Amino acid sequence: MPLFGKKDSGKKLRKDGHKDIDKQIINIEDKYHLRQVLGNGAFSEVRLGESKENPGQLFAVKIIDKKALKGKEDSLENEIKVLRRFSAMPDNENDPDRKPWLCHPNIVQLLETYEDKTKVYLIMELVTGGELFDRIVEKGSYTEKDASGLIRQVLEAVDYMHEQGVVHRDLKPENLLYYNTDEDSKIMISDFGLSKMEDSGIMATACGTPGYVAPEVLAQKPYGKAVDVWSIGVISYILLCGYPPFYDENDANLFAQILKGEFEFDSPYWDEISDSAKDFIQHLMCVDVEKRYTCKLALAHPWISGNAASSKNIHGTVSEQLKKNFAKSRWKQAYHAATVIRQMQRMALNSGGSSRNNTINRTETEKQPSN
């Protein structure tokens, strides 16, 4: 396999996924100063990296421990395959006009990949603006128009992904980061660890993050791009009130709510929110996949493309609820795919609700289409 073969460890990987045999074995610290830790995951940590060749040029270096990842190598290979889809460079490196292809301004870029005997290193575009909820809480003013602008950027990026045959499968606020600290900074989509190429097989794996996962995933049905649209609907809901549409301390009850699509626009939190915003959310969080909006339809909705979003300041209510319901100790927790699958397998689920004697029988291996 391109990343975990025993031979040629430490050599730089070409953008096409093959090792460049002309390169010498490289110690990552020969090329980068590895600075402070920026974040941690189940099998990895992200550190600030500074180029030794170009001092002051900074990157995010995702460092994956091969030993900890043992048995789940395919997950990493899939993430890299997806990121290369959005970050690949033309083959002719001598072309002065050479530019990234299949890239999008709201998707974090993978720039280089290295490995040694124990670790894999992903050199990523550095995003410094912080997480979505932090910025909203810190703002002095926040309106529906602000929320609409954020969701428009997410929809445009996800629509682009869908056009390239990629389903993210884990869209949530923690994976939406501001590019920099500027007031008008763009939003970036990150963390493609659960993403899947549509041409790699029928998607049926129970994965994602509780609270954002679409009902067809929980109902053990094959699914596709529409799961991302559902997640964007959940995010939109939270951005307008500060609390999630589905919540229960018991995961079985939470999943039953999602399966039925049971959510409310509660008073007084939604009293000042426009009918257009509510209509938009209802079209995204529609249990019937055939009736659920696509990204393109969502982008054409008046709340996104028109002037239907209200300019009334809703910062006080939303920020109060965000601080109450999404304290860092809770919303910064990482749900790894395997953990979520185990949780779902323990849940008693059926298409109409939940039962403690039933389990999801899906495995982490996607079903391949029959010939």
MOTARA-V390121 format. One record per helix or strand of 2 or more residues. SS is the DSSP state (A for helix, B for strand). FROM is the first residue (numbers start at 0). TO is the last residue. If there is no record, write none. Layout:
ss->SS from->FROM to->TO
ss->SS from->FROM to->TO
//
This chain:
ss->A from->27 to->30
ss->B from->31 to->39
ss->B from->43 to->50
ss->B from->57 to->64
ss->A from->65 to->68
ss->A from->72 to->86
ss->B from->109 to->114
ss->B from->118 to->123
ss->A from->131 to->137
ss->A from->143 to->162
ss->B from->165 to->166
ss->A from->172 to->174
ss->B from->175 to->177
ss->B from->186 to->188
ss->B from->195 to->196
ss->A from->197 to->199
ss->B from->201 to->202
ss->A from->214 to->217
ss->A from->225 to->240
ss->A from->250 to->259
ss->A from->274 to->283
ss->A from->294 to->298
ss->A from->301 to->304
ss->A from->314 to->324
ss->A from->327 to->330
ss->A from->336 to->345
ss->B from->348 to->349
ss->B from->352 to->353
//
